[in-house]
Amino acid sequence: MISRFEVRAREIEFDAVAKNGEIVLWAMSEHVEDAGVHSGDATLIIPPQRLYFETMRRVRAIAARLAKS
């Protein structure tokens, strides 16, 4: 949930399937439009093209912690 408008913010989507607290299948995508620009019909790119490797690593690590909990 975005609670304030961010200029030049990017949206990242991480979809996963977990079993027994471990991620077994996942996909990460990024929105082509900046956050807040589209009206519900977003254009996504898989794999992300403009994300830093460290950003993708951090997103996956957060998802792994969520799966464990």
Order of alpha helices (4+ residues) and beta strands (2+ residues): beta-beta-beta-alpha
